[in-house]
Amino acid sequence: METTDRKTWAGRFSLLSPWFSDIIAVVKRDCKSEHLRLDPLFVRQHFGGTPVQRISLEEMRTVYLQQILAGHERLSEFIANRWLFRNMDIYRFFEESLQKISPDFDKISELTQEQADALVKEAAEKFGYEKVFCFVAINDVALPKEPFERLQRQALECLSNRQKDAPADEDAEAEDRWRGEMDRMKERHEKKIAEMTKKHQQEVQRLQKEISQLKCDLTKKAAGPHAVKR
């Protein structure tokens, strides 16, 4: 299955393209605050000058993947590093597991098939095949070709099963969003009605005072001439 170069960022993210939306969803806040807000030229060139806060996840996924596959090394490293930072649990697991195999695990050129199978099995039990594959691909973990391709197939199978369940999940999420928006609209309208009611009451009180004062003035004017005559 594997035909791409795992040693390049473009090759790694090409393997990860089925999960790229998930990866960007994890690092979206970092991308907006640490990249897009600081690179207005990139935003103008690739997002048409859209305000950063309005750039959608799908727009980010499309642009970032295109740029990475075209060889944008710094952007690739930024996204990879931020994803790893937000997945320190699996990072620590692999670090501890590989240290048991060799204290200088960075120098391991390739694990044996038995070591790779045992490592993937334990990791998948803890984190699931999809997350494990993402980590292995991003870090170029030294798996032999056969265990790597097997992991890739298992991850794709999990992704397929997850996507089959997605419509029901999306409907539930859509209903939650609709209910949330209705609650917010209700709150806004209730607040507006309360403000209008308060203003109306204040206006009524003001008019009542004016009427009362007018009556008082009219009473004084009506009583004035009679008081002089007496």
N, C-alpha and C positions, 0 to 999 in steps of 0.2 A: 504493500500500500504506500509506503513512504518513498517518495521520489524527489523530495526537496532537500536542500542543503541545511541541515540543522545547525551549522556553524555560523550562519548569517542571521541577522534579525529578520530580514525579509523572508527567509526560509522558515524560521520558527513561527512567525505570525501567519505565514501562508498555511501552515499546519493548523494553526489556532483560529483560522477564519470562521469556522462554524460557531465558535464560542466568543467571537470578538465583541458582540453586543453585551455579553455578560461581563467581559473584562472591562469594557468602557463604563458599564453601569457601576462597577465597583470604584473606578477612579474618576468618575465624572466630576465630582466636586474639586478634586485636585487639578484636573485638566482646565477647568474654568477659572479657578483662582490662581493657579501657579503658571499656567501657560497662556490661555486665551486672553486674559485680562492684561497680561504683560507683553503680548505680541499683537498689537492692533493691525499690523500689516498682514499677518497670517489670517486674521479674521476677515479683513477686507478682501483678500485674494480668494479665500476658500469658502467664506460664508456670506459674501456680499455685504459686509458691514452690519449684519444682524447684531443687535445688542446681545452681549454674551449670555445674559440671563435667559434669553429667549431661544438660544440654540438648542435644538432637540437632541435627544440621545441618538436617534436614527441619523441625523445630520452629522453628528460627531463620529459615529461609527463609520459612515461612508467616507468622510474626508480623511480621518486618521488612518484607516486601513489602506486607502489609496496612497497616501504619503509614505506609509511604512513599507509597502510593497514596492514603491518606487525608490526605496533606499534612504529614507530619512532616518539616519542612525540616531541622532540626538532625541528625536521624538520617540523612537522605538525604545531607547534606554529609559526615557522618562516614564513611559507607560508601564514598562516592565518593572521598574523599581518601585513605582507607586503601588502596583498590584501586589508585589511581594511584601511591601510594608504593611498592607492591609490584610495579608494572609500569613502573618508571622507564625501562626500555629503549625502550619504545614512546613514552613521553612525550618523551624526548630526540630520538627520530627525528622526530616531528611538529614539535617546536620548531625543530630545525635546518632541516627542509624548508620550513616556513612562513616562517622568517627569510629564506630565499633568495628567496621571493616578495615579502615586504615586511618590513623591519626592525621595523616596528610591527605585527606580525602579529595582535596582540590587537584591532586596529582594523579588520581585514578584515571587511567586512560579508558578502561571499560570494565564493567562488572562481569563476573561470570554469569552464565544463564541461571544458575541456582540462586546466586545472590540477588539478581535482578527480580526473579520470580517471587522470592520471599519478601523483598522490599516492597514491590508493587502490591502484593497480596495484603500485607499489613497496612500499608498506606491507604489502600482502597477501602478497607474495613473501617478506617478512622474518618476518611474525608470523601470517599466516593471516587469513582473512576474519572469523572469529568475534571474535578479539581486536581486530582493527581496528574492527569495528562497535561493540564495547563501548566502546572508547576514544572513537570519534567521537560516540557518543550521550551518554556521560557528560560530555564536554567541549564538546558542542554545536559541533563543528568546522564551519566555515562552508561546508559542501557544498551545492550546489544540490539541489533536490528530486529530480531524476531520478537523478543519481549516488548520492545518499543511499539512495533506494529500491532501486536496483540492488545496492548494497552490502548492504542489508538482506536482499534475496532470496538473494544469494550466501552470506551468513552463515547464513541459515536452512537452505539446502541442505547446507552443511557440517555443521550441527548434526544434521540428519536422517540424514546418512550416518554420523556419529559414533554416533548412538543406535542405528543398525542393528547396529553392531559391538559395542555395549555388552554384550549378554548374554554373549558369549564372554569379554569382559574381566571382567565381574562374576563369572562362574564361576571364572575364574583367581584373582581377588582373594579370593573366598570360600574357595577351596581353600588359598590362602596363609594366610588368617586362621585356618582350621581347623588347618593344620599348625603355625602359630605357637602356637595355644592348646594343642594336644597337646604340643608341646615344653615349654611353660610348665608344664602339668600334670605331665608326666614329671619336670621339674626339681623341682617342689614335692614330688612323692611321693618322689623319690630323696633329697631333703634331709630329709624327714620320717623316712624309713627309716633314714638315717644317724644322725639324732638319737636315734631309738629304739634303734638298735644300740649307740650310745655309752652311753646310759643303762643298757641291759641289761648291757653289759660292766662298767660302774661298779658296778652292783648285784651282779653276780656276784663281783667283787673284794671288795666290802664283806662279802658273806656268807662268802666264803672266809676273810677275816680274822677274822670273828666265830667261825667254826667252829674255826679254828686256835687262837684265844684260849681258846675253851671247852675244847678238848682239853688245852691247857696247864694251865688251872685244875683240870680234873678229875685230871690227872696229879699235880699238887701236892697236892691233897686226898687222893688215894689213897696217896701216898708219905709224907704227914705223920705219921700214927700210928706207922708202922713205924720211922721215924727216931727218934721219942721213946723207943720201947721199947729200941732199941739203945743 
